[in-house]
Every structure is written in C-alpha cells, then in structure tokens.
Amino acid sequence: MLEVEFLTDKSGQAKAVVIPIALWKQLLPYDDATLEELSEAMEDYCLNKAMDEARTSRLLSREEALAFLKE
C-alpha cells in the first residue's frame, strides 16, 4: 500500500501533501500533464478507491441505511 503524507506547519495545520512517485505515475503516466488533468486523475483515483471499498462492505438494510443517514 502506498502511503500519502501530510506536511503540517508548527501549529499542526496541513499545508501540503506528499504522494509516492509510484502513485504519481499511476495517476499521470506522462510528464507534461496539466493541473486540470492532475485534478481529474486524482478524482478518478479516489472514486475508484471508494468503489473498491464499497465492493467489500456489507450492504445495509433499508432501516439501517435510514438510521445511518439520521446520524
């Protein structure tokens, strides 16, 4: 698993994100990508990760789902 790191200032506020080169190359396999392409690639990556996680999660009943939404 590739670890994403957050850089923080002295007060603990996140200021930057560091991603491993292997993940960067998965997102953008070419060097001259634009910021828009990076943004779209990151969104696609995150959505795919969420869908992968959803596949392994148990389905809630209607009542459980409604109770979860009320929280």
N, C-alpha and C positions, 0 to 999 in steps of 0.2 A: 504494500500500500504506500502510495506517495503522500508525504506529509506536507501540508501547506503551513507556512509560518507567518505569524503576525508580528510586525515590528511596532513597538509602542514607545511613547515618549516617557519622560520621567514620572508623569502622573498616571501612567498606565493606559492612556488613551491610544487606541490603534491608529497608526499613521501610514502603514504600508503593509503589503502582502508579498511574501516571497514564495514562489512556486518552483518546484524542481524542474530542471531542464527537460527531463523525460516527459513530464506533464505538459510543459510548454510545447514540445514537439508533437505531442498528441493533439493539442488544440490547434496549433498552427504549424503544419509540416513544412512551410516555406518561410523564408527570411524577410520578405518585404511586405508583410501584412499591414493593413491599415488599422487604426483604432476601432473603426466600425466592425471590421472583420474579427478582431480580437473579441470585441463585445459579443458579437453573435456566436462565436465559437465557445466562449465561456458559458453563455446562456444555454446553448445546446448541450454542453458537457454536464452542466448542473441538472438540466431537465432529464437527461439520460440517467444520471446517478439516482435521481428521485424515482424514476420509473423502475430502475433495477431494485431499489429498496422496497418499492410498493409490491413488486412481484413476490417478495419473500415475507411480506407482512400478512397477518391473518385478516380476513375480511370481517368487518363489524356487522352485526345485525342492524336493522333499521333503528331499533331502540337505542342500541349502543352508540350509533353514529349521531343520533339526535342529542343524546346525553353529552357526548364529546363536544359537539358544537355549542352547547349551552355553557360549557366551561370557559 
